[in-house]
């Protein structure tokens, strides 16, 4: 059911609007440059509620500037061909909200106006953005898209269960593996639930997430390095974590269910879990034994690791705004500047738990948007905030996590290879050897050979 976004964003929006006015970022309506103009905006946020919320943002922009916005729902899987076809016919959208993994291919085909998006970042201030996110969208020294928001992996853990097992909160993948093993031995439940089913997308994410956090690089300057010592150690720790399950291999859905049922002490999952743990999503209710009497039991007894290691590299996803070559660049730039400033709270409120800001604040208040995110409602009803449920310290930790966002190959010439390895599930297709007794060194050697086969086809 579509709901108005006003209750969930009113307070943070008012604060951000004030910041925008102080910064002098607002443009007067109906200037000669924008009068009677219109733009087309493609968005992968296609559910009815999310689409309605984005249309509200567009309407506010139109009221402010006079520029009409046509919001077109288009899934990421359909954007690639549609953009290529549109470019060939000269009919392209003016703004696209897209994944960072699409940037490399689009830029190499000349489909993005990097000068226009670089200008947007310069106007808003490069220092106000997540540095890792800017790296991810920078191709050949040019900012090819403007980072908007994203999600990252977190490790949710039961504070009460770790205490029962006498386990300290882990700070690295190695410590995580040790803690998970101890929980299984002492409590007889799964230590860490996460995607491990060989050959699946769930395992693909789990491998990249944990290998990255252990300091493993897939490829460096064109050389495939998945067989390095760091990666071999990561494979060993991955196996230990996989073996901490008391229920066999998990996919994403069954891993979440194990934690929601109280059958796992820790869970590797995206930030989309935040509302579910708090009992705010009727479609995914908390089902632990204590949850019937106390619906907030899991949230009350859960804390989060948002980074691992001394140099954290958190797996996640980045959404960015691209301006296609041949678009109405001036109006497009004005729209992106609006949705990343005065309209930012409304934009993030479309799906708060999965849209964490990649622009942290303004020059005047460097943490303005990160703080405002914590005051946005989460869950289908948007009636409680993450700060209210998990505390102000949690919001700070989430900011640390999203600012540590990292993907193999991002912002380098290796991005295309890394993207193909991920999309084709190359590493997940090799992981079963590890389960069947092959040594970690042999498995990472097999992974290297498989990655090099993909590389040879580029």
Buried (B, 14 or more C-beta within 10 A) or exposed (E): EEBEBEEBBBBBBEBBBEBBEEBEBBBEEBEEEBEEBBBBBBBBBBEEBBBBBBBBBBEBBBEBBBBBBEBBBBEBEEBBEBBBEBBEEEEBBBBBBBBBBBBBBBBEEEBBBBEBBBBBBEBBBEEBBBBBBBBBBBBEEBBBBBBBBBBBBBBBBBEBBBEEBEBEBBBBBBBBBBBBBBBBEBBEBBBBBBBBBBEBBBBBBBBBBBBBBBBBBBBEEEEBBBBBEBBBBBBBBBBBBBBBBBBEBBBBEBBBBBBBBBBBBBBBBBBBBBBBBBBBBEEBEBEBEBBEEBBBBBBBBBBBBBBBBEEBBBBBBBBBBBBBBBBBBBBBBBBBBBBBBBBBBBBBBBBBBBBBBBBBBBEEBEBBBBBBBBBBBBBBBBEBBBBBBBEEEBBBBBBBBBBBBBBBBBBBEBBBBBBBBBEBBBBBBBBBBBBEEBEBBBBBBBBBEBBBEBBEEE
